[in-house]
Amino acid sequence: MREATYFEQVVAKGCGLDVHKETVVATVSGTGIKSGTRTFSTFTRSLTELREWILSLGVTHLAMESRGMFRKPVFDILEGYGLAILVAGTYLTFRATRS
């Protein structure tokens, strides 16, 4: 059996997104919030619900994994709300910080 690896927590409240063609799976974790995972559709109304959910929890940092163009509408809904967003994919990794 492999030994578990632990990392120092450097973000108080964060969210990880796995972006697919028809769904976005979001997992939140951090100080003072109950860790949890929810799945959202990629329609605007559902992505807006995702944004409101993570903002209501006080999330400040978000990492999004996506291949291809599926990340674009998700990023568009999330940008401009003070989130530090890291986008990672097979061929692309970039960081966008908006205030």
C-alpha positions as CSV (number, residue, x, y, z in Angstrom):
1,M,0.0,0.0,0.0
2,R,1.3,3.5,-0.9
3,E,1.8,6.1,1.7
4,A,-0.6,9.0,1.6
5,T,0.7,12.4,0.5
6,Y,-0.4,15.5,2.3
7,F,0.0,19.1,1.2
8,E,0.0,22.3,3.2
9,Q,-3.2,24.2,2.7
10,V,-2.4,27.5,1.1
11,V,-5.9,28.6,0.1
12,A,-8.5,29.1,2.8
13,K,-11.5,28.3,0.5
14,G,-11.2,26.8,-2.9
15,C,-13.1,25.0,-5.7
16,G,-12.0,22.5,-8.3
17,L,-14.0,22.2,-11.5
18,D,-14.0,19.3,-14.0
19,V,-15.5,20.7,-17.2
20,H,-17.2,18.4,-19.7
21,K,-19.3,19.0,-22.8
22,E,-22.6,18.8,-21.0
23,T,-21.7,19.0,-17.3
24,V,-19.4,20.7,-14.8
25,V,-18.5,18.9,-11.6
26,A,-17.5,21.2,-8.8
27,T,-15.9,20.3,-5.5
28,V,-15.4,22.9,-2.7
29,S,-13.3,22.6,0.3
30,G,-11.8,24.9,2.9
31,T,-11.9,26.6,6.3
32,G,-15.3,27.0,7.7
33,I,-17.2,25.3,4.8
34,K,-18.6,21.8,4.4
35,S,-16.6,20.0,1.7
36,G,-18.9,18.9,-1.1
37,T,-19.4,18.1,-4.7
38,R,-22.2,19.2,-7.0
39,T,-22.8,18.7,-10.7
40,F,-24.2,21.5,-13.0
41,S,-25.3,21.5,-16.6
42,T,-23.5,23.7,-19.1
43,F,-26.5,25.9,-19.7
44,T,-26.2,29.5,-18.7
45,R,-28.8,29.3,-15.9
46,S,-27.0,26.3,-14.3
47,L,-23.5,27.9,-14.6
48,T,-24.9,31.1,-12.9
49,E,-26.1,28.8,-10.1
50,L,-22.6,27.4,-9.9
51,R,-21.1,30.9,-9.6
52,E,-23.6,31.9,-6.9
53,W,-23.0,28.7,-5.0
54,I,-19.2,29.2,-4.8
55,L,-19.4,32.9,-4.1
56,S,-21.9,32.3,-1.3
57,L,-19.3,30.0,0.3
58,G,-16.6,32.6,0.1
59,V,-14.5,30.7,-2.3
60,T,-11.5,32.8,-3.5
61,H,-9.5,30.4,-5.7
62,L,-10.8,28.1,-8.4
63,A,-8.9,25.5,-10.5
64,M,-10.7,24.4,-13.7
65,E,-9.6,21.4,-15.8
66,S,-10.9,21.3,-19.3
67,R,-9.9,20.2,-22.7
68,G,-10.9,22.1,-25.8
69,M,-13.4,24.9,-26.0
70,F,-15.7,23.6,-23.2
71,R,-13.9,25.9,-20.7
72,K,-14.9,29.2,-22.5
73,P,-18.5,29.6,-21.4
74,V,-17.7,28.5,-17.8
75,F,-14.8,31.0,-17.6
76,D,-17.0,33.7,-19.1
77,I,-19.6,33.2,-16.3
78,L,-17.0,33.1,-13.5
79,E,-14.7,36.0,-14.5
80,G,-15.1,39.4,-13.0
81,Y,-16.2,38.3,-9.6
82,G,-12.9,38.5,-7.7
83,L,-12.0,34.9,-8.1
84,A,-8.4,33.8,-8.8
85,I,-8.9,31.3,-11.7
86,L,-6.4,28.6,-12.8
87,V,-7.3,26.9,-16.1
88,A,-5.5,23.6,-16.8
89,G,-5.8,21.1,-19.6
90,T,-3.8,18.7,-21.6
91,Y,-2.3,21.3,-23.9
92,L,-3.0,24.5,-22.0
93,T,-2.2,25.9,-18.5
94,F,-2.7,29.5,-17.7
95,R,-3.6,31.7,-14.8
96,A,-6.1,34.5,-14.9
97,T,-6.7,36.7,-11.9
98,R,-9.5,39.2,-12.1
99,S,-10.5,41.7,-9.4
